[in-house]
Structure formats: C-alpha cells, structure tokens
Amino acid sequence: MGAGQHELRYDIGGGFAVALCDGEGPGLAERLRDAIGGRRALLCTTPTVARLYADMLARLSSALAGPSELVVLRVGETDKHIESVIGLCAQAQRFGIGRRDVMVAIGGGVCSDIVRVASGLIRRGIPHICVPTTLIGQIDAGIGIKGGVNFNGAKSYLGVFHAPEAAMVDPRFLATLPLPAWRDGIAEAIKLACIADAGLFARIEAMGPTLPSPEEQSNGDCTALVRRSIEITLAELALDPLERGTLCRLLDFGHSFSPAIETASEHRISHGQAVGIDMCVSAEIAVALGRLADAEAGRIVAAIAGAGLPADCAELTPALMRRSIDAVVKHRAGKANLVIPVAVGACDFIREAATLSDAVMGEALAALRRRSAGLAQAQTRYEARS
Ligand SMILES: NC(=O)c1ccc[n+]([C@@H]2O[C@H](COP(=O)([O-])OP(=O)(O)OC[C@H]3O[C@@H](n4cnc5c(N)ncnc54)[C@H](O)[C@@H]3O)[C@@H](O)[C@H]2O)c1
C-alpha cells in the first residue's frame, strides 16, 4: 500500500485506490465522472441517501458521458439476503450492463455488500466502484474486498471476494448520519485503534460521552479519524487479502461473537453495537487469561460505553459464546484465532479453542456484567449530579 495525500493505494490483484475527497483534491463528482468514463453505469443507492442527496445524484447522472440508471435498494439488515442480490442482478440485466460496464454503490455497508456480491456474480465479475456514505462504509465495508449476504440465519454466509475498481470516500456524507449509524462506525474505529493505534484510541476516548453534532462530524477532526482508520484497515487487509494464510486477522477483533449476537437479536442489535459488545467480552477473556491488565480492559469497556454503545446484552450467554467459538473454528480452519487485546493499541490471538474453556468464558462474562453494571451506576450518578 502506498499513500499520497488524497489517495491510498491498496495493492491486491493489480490494486485499487481509495480516494479521500477531503475538499482539497478533485471532488467526488469529478472523480466519479472520470472513473466511469463513457461506460454504462448502474448507480445503486438507498432510500435515505437518494432523498438526502437527490441533487448530487441528479448532477452526477447528467455529468456522466455514458448512459446511467439509478436503483434504490432496500437496505435494512434483514434485506441483506440473496434475493436482494438476484433482484439487483435482474435490474442490471434489464439495463443492459456489459462486461466492462460498472455498478456504483453509493450508501452504507448493506448497500456495498449487496452491490459487491451482485457485481461479483454477474458474468463472474464486472467492475464496481464504492462511494461509502456511512462511517462503517468509509473505514471498513466500502474499502475492502469482501461482500456478503445473510443466509438461513447465518450472518454473511454467502459472499465473494471482489475488489472494487476504486473507492471514493467523502467524509462530508457523515454530516447527515443519524447518531446510531455514527456510533456503529465509532465501534469499528475503536476496533482499529485497539489493534494498531493507542493515539487514535485516546482521541476517541477524549470525544467523551457526548458525540460530535452532525455538523461537527464533518470537520477536520472527523476527516483525520477517517483517514487514520482507512490506513489501518488497508495495511491489515494487505497482509492477506484473500485470507489464504493463517486466518489470523487482527481485523477480526470484535467479529467472533458479534455475528451470533446480531442473529440472536434478530438484528435489533446492529453490527456496530454487536462488534462493541464482542470487543468488551474479548477484553475480559484476555484479563481472565492473564494477558491484559484489568485497567486496560476497563478503558476499552469505558470507551465503548462512552461512545453510547452497549457493552453487554442479554443475548450474550455462555451458550452463545460456545456456539460462536465452534462456528469460528469451522470458519478459521480448525483454530479459534480469537483476537484479544494485550494492551490498548496491541492485540494478539488465542489460537486454540481448548484455551477458551467454559470456565474462562464464564469468568469473562461475569466480569463484564460487573464492570458494565458499575459503569451504568456511575453514569446514573453523573446524570443525577448534572
Ligand atoms: N463487507 C464487509 O467487509 C463489511 C465490513 C463491515 C460491515 N459490513 C456490513 O455493513 C453493514 C453495516 O453498514 P452500515 O453501518 O453502513 O449500515 P447500513 O448500510 O445499514 O446504513 C445505515 C442506514 O444509514 C443510511 N445512510 C447511509 N448513508 C447515510 C448518510 N450519509 N446520511 C444519512 N443516512 C445514511 C442508510 O440508508 C441506512 O438506512 C452490516 O450489514 C455489516 O455486516 C460489511
């Protein structure tokens, strides 16, 4: 991966560029117009983005040299299934998309997942470009190469590795994000900070219990957070993009128990919230195994709670934790490879499932329950005083 000021290049299969449109280099519309050229372009977005950014989308369509069509996808987590992908493939076919034409995902992670899977399947892979409009999209889903949809109650069970031709990140989209979606993204930013950057973690901690207003979300600090998060994600992905190696990925921090939490809650608990809960219990496992100082786990749990995310939930039970470990062992070729923090800014792996005994996981869960109850009491006392 090489980095210019406005472009982060990710070298896999010829490489693709993540352009950061921070108001200084070429703008998003200009970049998109140039990247699409004279090709047919199927612009795929979501109802909220279509409504909030109607003018931008209209200007973009009329600036394109070739024919384009706008598709508005349903994007609840429960819409992220193969039928949505097939519906989009049918729309692409009706539009007459060709091998070298392009699909463009302009939306959050659900939108980019559906578009990536569809574009990966049509004629065994046609180009797609991602314009992520949520924080999760900009620092994770929209800049990676994995696309997945849920199947038979299993999160992201069906999917593809399909690198975008380009990703274009404009942090100004974040100004209109609803607070829950912002917080979901902060959970992923905390993950990245935990695995690679104690400084970033401290910056997120300093944001305190009150998160930036939508207006503040689009200022320079937010762009710095997005930029650093993208750098960490791309650096980690570049180590083993197709996951053919050891299946030990630091990016999996927060992603071992979270799929089952999301599914068990019937997606009432969002992806970001589930990742936050997973990171908290993984930190407690690290403490139970003597790999992390209790105070450091306290910082991680407090950062999650401080961002307005749940640190715990009723769905997180010993049975769910055991089921999750059994599932990841299947997924990670016989190893648990559970990512645990060993300090804020550094993580390691529990490779063997046998290390994760019922006793260890039970102790971790009980410790998390005590710690989050303590945080809730402190929060109640704080609110009563102010
Ligand atoms: N493929 C991957 O590598 C990967 C990585 C991380 C997450 N994901 C997936 O991403 C999904 C979560 O993504 P998400 O958090 O972006 O949620 P999302 O895609 O569900 O979007 C959340 C909501 O925000 C709306 N929205 C999008 N941009 C907006 C904007 N700028 N202003 C106002 N509203 C806006 C959307 O229309 C949607 O209603 C999960 O399904 C998760 O599994 C995939």
The ligand as an SDF file (V2000), in Angstrom:
LIG
                    3D

 44 48  0  0  0  0  0  0  0  0999 V2000
  -18.2100   -6.4950    3.5750 N   0  0  0  0  0  0  0  0  0  0  0  0
  -17.5200   -6.0450    4.5640 C   0  0  0  0  0  0  0  0  0  0  0  0
  -16.2870   -6.1180    4.5780 O   0  0  0  0  0  0  0  0  0  0  0  0
  -18.2190   -5.3910    5.7340 C   0  0  0  0  0  0  0  0  0  0  0  0
  -17.4710   -4.7860    6.7540 C   0  0  0  0  0  0  0  0  0  0  0  0
  -18.1430   -4.1580    7.7900 C   0  0  0  0  0  0  0  0  0  0  0  0
  -19.5360   -4.1360    7.8230 C   0  0  0  0  0  0  0  0  0  0  0  0
  -20.2300   -4.7560    6.8220 N   0  0  0  0  0  0  0  0  0  0  0  0
  -21.6950   -4.7360    6.8430 C   0  0  0  0  0  0  0  0  0  0  0  0
  -22.1270   -3.3990    6.7750 O   0  0  0  0  0  0  0  0  0  0  0  0
  -23.4230   -3.3100    7.3770 C   0  0  0  0  0  0  0  0  0  0  0  0
  -23.4570   -2.0980    8.2750 C   0  0  0  0  0  0  0  0  0  0  0  0
  -23.1860   -0.9860    7.4820 O   0  0  0  0  0  0  0  0  0  0  0  0
  -23.6280    0.4990    7.8900 P   0  0  0  0  0  0  0  0  0  0  0  0
  -23.3020    0.7630    9.2980 O   0  0  0  0  0  0  0  0  0  0  0  0
  -23.0550    1.3680    6.8500 O   0  0  0  0  0  0  0  0  0  0  0  0
  -25.2100    0.4490    7.8540 O   0  0  0  0  0  0  0  0  0  0  0  0
  -26.2900    0.4760    6.6950 P   0  0  0  0  0  0  0  0  0  0  0  0
  -25.7360    0.1670    5.3780 O   0  0  0  0  0  0  0  0  0  0  0  0
  -27.4190   -0.3480    7.2080 O   0  0  0  0  0  0  0  0  0  0  0  0
  -26.7210    2.0090    6.6880 O   0  0  0  0  0  0  0  0  0  0  0  0
  -27.3920    2.5290    7.8120 C   0  0  0  0  0  0  0  0  0  0  0  0
  -28.5100    3.4810    7.3970 C   0  0  0  0  0  0  0  0  0  0  0  0
  -27.9310    4.7600    7.1310 O   0  0  0  0  0  0  0  0  0  0  0  0
  -28.4650    5.2890    5.9210 C   0  0  0  0  0  0  0  0  0  0  0  0
  -27.4320    6.1720    5.3850 N   0  0  0  0  0  0  0  0  0  0  0  0
  -26.3520    5.8270    4.6590 C   0  0  0  0  0  0  0  0  0  0  0  0
  -25.5860    6.8970    4.4510 N   0  0  0  0  0  0  0  0  0  0  0  0
  -26.2070    7.9420    5.0220 C   0  0  0  0  0  0  0  0  0  0  0  0
  -25.8940    9.3210    5.1480 C   0  0  0  0  0  0  0  0  0  0  0  0
  -24.7770    9.8410    4.6530 N   0  0  0  0  0  0  0  0  0  0  0  0
  -26.7620   10.1170    5.8180 N   0  0  0  0  0  0  0  0  0  0  0  0
  -27.8790    9.5980    6.3610 C   0  0  0  0  0  0  0  0  0  0  0  0
  -28.2260    8.3090    6.2960 N   0  0  0  0  0  0  0  0  0  0  0  0
  -27.3910    7.4880    5.6340 C   0  0  0  0  0  0  0  0  0  0  0  0
  -28.7500    4.0680    5.1010 C   0  0  0  0  0  0  0  0  0  0  0  0
  -29.7070    4.3580    4.0910 O   0  0  0  0  0  0  0  0  0  0  0  0
  -29.2840    3.1000    6.1410 C   0  0  0  0  0  0  0  0  0  0  0  0
  -30.6340    3.3210    6.3630 O   0  0  0  0  0  0  0  0  0  0  0  0
  -23.6530   -4.6170    8.0980 C   0  0  0  0  0  0  0  0  0  0  0  0
  -24.5590   -5.3810    7.3400 O   0  0  0  0  0  0  0  0  0  0  0  0
  -22.2940   -5.2750    8.1130 C   0  0  0  0  0  0  0  0  0  0  0  0
  -22.3820   -6.6750    8.1010 O   0  0  0  0  0  0  0  0  0  0  0  0
  -19.6110   -5.3590    5.7850 C   0  0  0  0  0  0  0  0  0  0  0  0
  1  2  1  0
  2  3  2  0
  2  4  1  0
  4  5  1  0
  4 44  2  0
  5  6  2  0
  6  7  1  0
  7  8  2  0
  8  9  1  0
  8 44  1  0
  9 10  1  0
  9 42  1  0
 10 11  1  0
 11 12  1  0
 11 40  1  0
 12 13  1  0
 13 14  1  0
 14 15  2  0
 14 16  1  0
 14 17  1  0
 17 18  1  0
 18 19  2  0
 18 20  1  0
 18 21  1  0
 21 22  1  0
 22 23  1  0
 23 24  1  0
 23 38  1  0
 24 25  1  0
 25 26  1  0
 25 36  1  0
 26 27  1  0
 26 35  1  0
 27 28  2  0
 28 29  1  0
 29 30  1  0
 29 35  2  0
 30 31  1  0
 30 32  2  0
 32 33  1  0
 33 34  2  0
 34 35  1  0
 36 37  1  0
 36 38  1  0
 38 39  1  0
 40 41  1  0
 40 42  1  0
 42 43  1  0
M  CHG  2   8   1  16  -1
M  END
$$$$
